[in-house]
Structure formats: structure tokens, C-alpha cells
Amino acid sequence: MPNTPFAAGALVLALHALPAGAQEVGGAAPAEPSSREIADRVQADVDETSLRWLGITRVRYSIPLEFSAGGGAVLARMPAGYDCTTFCEYRGFVAQIEPGSAGGQLGIGYARVIATPKPRSAFLNNVYVGWSARAVLVRTWGASELDPARQTLAGFEGQFALPRLSFNLGVLRRISSAHEGADRYVYTAGIGWGF
């Protein structure tokens, strides 16, 4: 979905530039709406928005979670009449929880995703392109390669997604105690499927 204010302005200019309609049989030209009326109609369409959410899932291998699967949602305000039959652009709040073999992650932030929803479902079907920036809280457990294996970290993670593939990078800071020689920061990276 294009940038709404830009698209609305372009539509107003395009409609205003159209030539006058053909003369009717009686010789009178059809009444043209004024540019102000056109702008008001376009603005009314823009103002009629609804809050929509899209379920998201992903499977990935990353440091420090190792193998993980996550689920969450993107919450965005969109034009009420748009049915997303070809694709939708979701821009808004994202929240996701992701348990893994060596830890778990909770993330919240902002996402922008161009995708198609599954038919008769509230979940994402295909991601054409997308990105997100999230604040994350990570708790490691089990056979984590971090030293010590069980610790809590907080930080930021960025994600970029293409069709069927996603990449993430981030930096985390230890917020639980660790032994004196432990690094204060942990850098994250991962590759997976989904968003």
C-alpha cells in the first residue's frame, strides 16, 4: 500500500488535470466536481481507517537462542475498505514471543511488512519485504554457549525479511549477574523463515 498522504495528493492532482467531459447531446457540459470536493472525498476515504492485526510466525537459528520458533502479531491502522486481496502494507506495533533450544526471547517494537494474508486466516502467508526494530528481553537456559549458560539479557534487535527468508542482528547487555571475566555485551545474529 503506498504512502497514504502522497497517494491522496497524487489522486487529487490527477483528477484535477483530467479534461472536461464530452458535451452532452443538449450542448451542456456535465457538472465537474470542484478540486475542493475531490480533496474532501479523498480525505474522507483516508479518515475511514480500522485497526487490524496480522499474526506472524518464524522459525530460525540464531545466537544465543540456537533453534527457535516464534509467534506474535503486527498491529496497524489501515483504510477500512482495503481488502488485501493482492497484498497489504502493515506498519505499526509488533510483539513476538520466541522459545528456543538454548533460550527464549520476548520482543516489542515497530515493524513494516508488505505481505499477503492467508485466505480466511489472520496469519501472514507471504512476505515480499519487511523490517522491524525491537527491544528484546532474552533468557538463556539449557546448553547455551554463553558463560554462564543461564542469564538474562536485554537489548535491541533488527530484522530484515525477503520472500521465505529473514535475517536478524542485534546487541544485548547482561542484566543478570555473571562472573567477573564475562563480557558485558552479547551480539546476536540469525537466519530463518518467516517474520
C-alpha positions as CSV (number, residue, x, y, z in Angstrom):
1,M,0.0,0.0,0.0
2,P,1.6,3.3,-1.0
3,N,2.2,6.2,1.4
4,T,-1.4,7.4,2.0
5,P,-0.9,11.2,2.1
6,F,1.2,11.0,-1.0
7,A,-1.3,8.8,-2.8
8,A,-4.2,11.0,-1.8
9,G,-2.4,14.1,-3.1
10,A,-1.4,12.4,-6.4
11,L,-5.1,11.3,-6.9
12,V,-6.3,14.9,-6.4
13,L,-3.8,16.3,-8.9
14,A,-4.6,13.6,-11.4
15,L,-8.4,14.1,-11.2
16,H,-8.0,17.8,-11.4
17,A,-5.9,17.5,-14.6
18,L,-8.4,15.4,-16.4
19,P,-10.0,17.2,-19.4
20,A,-13.6,18.3,-19.2
21,G,-16.1,15.6,-20.2
22,A,-17.6,15.4,-23.7
23,Q,-20.6,17.7,-24.4
24,E,-23.9,16.1,-23.8
25,V,-26.5,15.9,-26.6
26,G,-28.2,19.1,-25.3
27,G,-25.0,21.0,-25.5
28,A,-24.4,21.4,-21.8
29,A,-21.3,20.0,-20.3
30,P,-21.6,17.7,-17.3
31,A,-21.0,19.3,-14.0
32,E,-17.5,18.8,-12.7
33,P,-16.8,18.4,-9.0
34,S,-14.5,21.2,-7.8
35,S,-11.0,20.3,-6.7
36,R,-12.1,21.0,-3.2
37,E,-14.9,18.4,-3.4
38,I,-12.5,15.9,-4.8
39,A,-10.0,16.6,-2.0
40,D,-12.8,16.2,0.6
41,R,-13.8,12.8,-0.8
42,V,-10.2,11.6,-0.8
43,Q,-9.7,12.8,2.7
44,A,-12.9,11.0,3.9
45,D,-11.6,7.8,2.4
46,V,-8.3,8.3,4.2
47,D,-10.0,9.1,7.5
48,E,-12.1,5.9,7.4
49,T,-9.4,3.5,8.9
50,S,-9.6,0.5,11.0
51,L,-7.2,-1.1,13.4
52,R,-6.1,-4.5,12.0
53,W,-3.7,-7.2,13.2
54,L,-1.7,-9.8,11.3
55,G,-0.4,-12.9,13.0
56,I,3.3,-13.6,12.4
57,T,5.4,-16.7,12.8
58,R,9.0,-17.6,12.3
59,V,11.5,-20.4,12.7
60,R,15.2,-19.6,12.8
61,Y,18.7,-20.4,14.0
62,S,20.3,-17.6,15.9
63,I,22.9,-16.8,18.6
64,P,22.2,-17.2,21.5
65,L,18.8,-18.9,21.1
66,E,20.0,-21.6,18.7
67,F,16.9,-23.3,17.1
68,S,13.7,-21.4,17.9
69,A,10.1,-20.9,16.8
70,G,8.2,-17.7,17.5
71,G,4.7,-16.2,17.1
72,G,3.2,-12.8,17.6
73,A,1.3,-10.0,15.8
74,V,1.7,-6.8,13.9
75,L,-1.0,-4.2,14.8
76,A,-1.6,-1.5,12.2
77,R,-4.1,1.2,11.2
78,M,-5.3,0.7,7.6
79,P,-8.0,2.1,5.3
80,A,-11.3,0.3,6.2
81,G,-12.2,-0.5,2.6
82,Y,-8.9,-2.2,1.7
83,D,-9.4,-6.0,1.5
84,C,-5.8,-7.1,1.0
85,T,-6.6,-9.4,-2.0
86,T,-3.2,-8.8,-3.6
87,F,-1.0,-7.5,-0.7
88,C,-1.1,-5.3,2.3
89,E,1.4,-3.0,3.9
90,Y,1.3,-3.3,7.7
91,R,3.1,-0.6,9.6
92,G,2.8,-0.5,13.3
93,F,3.4,-2.1,16.7
94,V,4.9,-5.6,16.7
95,A,5.1,-8.1,19.6
96,Q,6.5,-11.6,19.5
97,I,7.5,-14.4,21.9
98,E,10.1,-17.0,20.8
99,P,11.1,-20.0,22.8
100,G,14.2,-21.9,21.6
101,S,16.5,-24.8,22.4
102,A,19.0,-22.6,24.4
103,G,16.8,-19.7,25.5
104,G,13.7,-17.6,25.0
105,Q,13.0,-14.1,23.7
106,L,10.3,-11.5,24.1
107,G,10.4,-8.6,21.7
108,I,8.3,-5.5,21.1
109,G,8.8,-2.7,18.7
110,Y,7.9,-1.3,15.3
111,A,7.5,-3.2,12.0
112,R,6.8,-2.5,8.4
113,V,5.8,-5.6,6.3
114,I,4.5,-5.9,2.8
115,A,2.8,-9.3,2.6
116,T,-0.3,-11.3,1.7
117,P,-2.5,-12.7,4.5
118,K,-3.6,-16.4,4.2
119,P,-7.1,-16.8,2.8
120,R,-9.7,-17.0,5.6
121,S,-6.9,-16.6,8.2
122,A,-5.4,-13.9,10.3
123,F,-1.9,-15.1,9.7
124,L,0.8,-14.0,7.3
125,N,1.1,-16.0,4.1
126,N,3.9,-14.5,2.0
127,V,6.4,-11.7,3.0
128,Y,7.5,-9.7,0.0
129,V,9.7,-7.4,2.1
130,G,9.7,-6.3,5.7
131,W,11.8,-5.0,8.5
132,S,11.4,-4.5,12.2
133,A,13.3,-2.8,15.1
134,R,12.6,-4.3,18.5
135,A,13.5,-4.0,22.1
136,V,14.1,-7.6,23.3
137,L,14.4,-9.5,26.6
138,V,16.3,-12.8,26.4
139,R,16.6,-15.5,29.0
140,T,19.1,-18.3,28.2
141,W,18.9,-21.9,29.6
142,G,20.0,-25.4,28.9
143,A,23.0,-25.9,26.7
144,S,23.5,-22.2,25.9
145,E,27.0,-21.4,24.7
146,L,27.1,-18.3,26.9
147,D,29.1,-18.4,30.1
148,P,27.2,-18.8,32.4
149,A,24.6,-20.7,30.5
150,R,21.7,-19.3,32.4
151,Q,21.4,-15.5,32.3
152,T,19.1,-12.6,31.4
153,L,19.9,-10.1,28.7
154,A,18.2,-7.0,27.3
155,G,18.8,-5.0,24.1
156,F,17.8,-4.3,20.6
157,E,17.4,-6.4,17.5
158,G,16.8,-5.5,13.9
159,Q,15.2,-7.9,11.3
160,F,15.0,-7.8,7.5
161,A,12.9,-10.2,5.6
162,L,12.6,-11.2,2.0
163,P,10.3,-13.9,0.5
164,R,10.8,-17.0,2.6
165,L,14.0,-15.7,4.3
166,S,14.7,-13.4,7.2
167,F,17.9,-12.1,8.8
168,N,18.4,-10.5,12.2
169,L,21.2,-8.7,14.0
170,G,21.3,-7.2,17.5
171,V,23.1,-6.3,20.6
172,L,22.2,-7.4,24.1
173,R,23.5,-6.3,27.5
174,R,23.7,-8.6,30.5
175,I,21.2,-7.6,33.2
176,S,21.8,-10.7,35.4
177,S,25.0,-11.2,37.4
178,A,27.8,-13.1,35.7
179,H,31.3,-14.0,36.7
180,E,34.0,-11.2,36.6
181,G,35.5,-12.3,33.3
182,A,32.2,-12.4,31.4
183,D,31.6,-10.0,28.5
184,R,29.1,-7.3,29.3
185,Y,27.6,-7.3,25.8
186,V,26.5,-10.2,23.5
187,Y,26.0,-9.7,19.8
188,T,23.2,-11.6,18.1
189,A,22.7,-12.9,14.6
190,G,20.4,-15.3,12.9
191,I,18.8,-16.6,9.7
192,G,15.4,-18.2,9.3
193,W,12.0,-18.4,7.7
194,G,9.0,-16.2,8.4
195,F,8.8,-12.8,10.1
